[in-house]
Amino acid sequence: MTTFVDRVELHVAAGNGGHGCASVHREKFKPLGGPDGGNGGRGGDVTLVVDQSVTTLLEYHHSPHRKATNGQPGAGDNRSGKEGQDLVLTVPDGTVVLDKQGNVLADLVGEGTTFVAGQGGRGGLGNAALASARRKAPGFALLGEPGESRDIVLELKTVADVALVGYPSAGKSSLISVLSAAKPKIADYPFTTLVPNLGVVTAGSTVYTIADVPGLIPGASQGRGLGLEFLRHVERCSVLVHVLDTATLESDRDPVSDLDIIEEELRQYGGLEDRPRIVVLNKIDIPDGQDLADMIRPDLEARGYQVYEASAVARTGLKELSFALAGIVAEARAAKPKEEATRIVITPKAVDDAGFTVTYDEAEDVYRVRGDKPERWVRQTDFNNDEAVGYLADRLNRLGVEDRLMKAGARAGDGVAIGTEENAVVFDWEPTMMAGAEMLGRRGEDHRLEAPRPAAQRRRDRDAQRDDAQREYDEFDPF
């Protein structure tokens, strides 16, 4: 049964925002008391949080689909909908978050480090929040935005100062068991260690962590054996320790050849060339092991390696090894740049930045409008409500979309798409929609809330409105 997982594909979905409510306050002797529709609640976020007590991604291997709760819709009497509950997913220290294409989204190191994997949708405004001096009684409300959905990959890279590397059964687990309080599984057959083991070592005033990770075999960098599942866990280490078996029972192996093969696998994996190396000649308690160590030590030192002899069984050479590793770790920590205090960087908005772009898509033969505001407004619009569509037209016009389309060469009847190719709203552009409210009358106003006007005044207002619309039409020249 699988008990350790260090790579999973996770499907996260944040909560949808609740819809706003379109409601009119009613009470005795005051049947039309004005709009009182409440706002929808925000959808819950999906957040990853580092927890030191979590050591594996096993939980997400068994249940990879995670969803936060939706926000509740608003209600009458100015009641806002309840916000969705955030979903917090705990991950081990050293978890890397990637997208489906392999791009790194976040590197989660340190207790409490967080990353919002899915942003909850905004709640829609109710008609009470949309009311204004001109729009006294909106007959519509905004829809809640859908929550962000995405597929991400979680990879666990062990956070340790020292990594023990070597062939299976080279004695790595035995060494970590005597250098620290870790209790890994130890046996005399290959691939005893199937999961990384971490131990804490104290040498003088230096405290560091040491990782015993699964053994390497030729072809590991291409995924053979434990392959990449091993190599991923040495990327964060400050020093690599080659544990060489000087008492191997296999006739076709020797310590120097083992070292060359492992170094070749590390080279092919890449990114580890700058890590200092130490060689440990293990199992010198066996007579043949000591003789072989004495024979190959000069050759290894001639290559520039620091060589130490050790025996986990006899517990010899461990003190010298632990203090040597402590010195290298201390130097590596001192060489790292100190983290500066968090600074708030304010980037002013460019003067000519309208917040959206208008481009011509030849393949689709449409003018495509892209931008956070236009796309969000489209998602919030109920296209079954003419008044809501008119409100969208007004917002786009105030933002300057109409002018940009004209400058881009759009003419009456050309197709305009707002959003991505996969999820866009497409319509035929009519320049006469310049101020959409004029085309549909004064939208959002309920004349029943106003005092009655004389018939002559109503006729004059109607004629003036018609004349204004005709004058704007005559003055407008799309060519």
Number of C-alpha atoms within 10 A of each C-alpha: 3 6 10 15 17 22 19 18 18 19 18 23 25 30 31 28 32 31 29 32 32 24 24 21 16 15 9 7 7 9 10 15 14 19 26 23 29 27 33 31 27 31 31 28 28 28 19 22 22 21 18 15 11 13 18 20 21 17 16 19 17 9 10 14 13 16 18 24 22 27 29 23 26 27 20 21 16 20 17 24 23 19 23 24 18 21 21 18 17 18 27 26 25 22 27 19 22 18 16 11 8 10 11 14 14 16 19 22 20 16 15 15 14 20 18 15 24 25 22 30 24 25 32 30 27 32 30 28 19 20 18 13 7 11 15 20 27 27 25 26 29 26 25 29 26 23 26 18 18 14 16 21 20 21 23 24 26 27 23 22 24 24 27 25 27 27 23 20 22 25 27 30 27 22 23 23 20 17 21 16 12 20 14 19 13 15 13 10 9 12 17 16 20 15 20 20 19 23 20 16 21 14 17 10 8 14 13 18 18 26 26 29 26 29 26 25 19 16 17 22 24 13 14 13 17 19 20 16 23 25 22 17 23 24 19 17 23 23 24 22 20 25 27 27 27 28 22 16 9 7 6 7 12 17 23 15 12 21 18 11 18 22 17 16 19 18 13 14 17 12 10 18 11 8 14 16 18 21 22 26 28 30 29 24 18 14 12 13 19 19 13 17 24 14 11 15 18 12 12 15 12 9 8 10 16 16 19 18 23 23 22 21 15 12 14 16 17 18 12 14 19 18 16 15 23 23 14 18 22 16 12 16 13 10 9 8 7 8 6 6 6 6 6 6 6 6 6 6 9 8 6 6 8 13 14 16 14 18 15 18 13 8 6 11 12 20 22 22 22 18 15 10 14 21 18 16 18 21 19 24 22 16 13 8 13 14 22 21 17 24 21 21 21 17 17 19 17 13 16 14 20 20 14 18 21 14 10 12 12 22 15 13 11 14 18 24 24 22 20 13 11 6 10 17 16 14 13 13 19 16 20 16 16 21 18 21 17 17 13 12 13 16 21 22 18 15 11 9 12 9 7 9 8 8 9 9 10 12 11 11 12 12 12 12 14 12 12 12 15 12 10 12 13 9 8 12 8 12 8
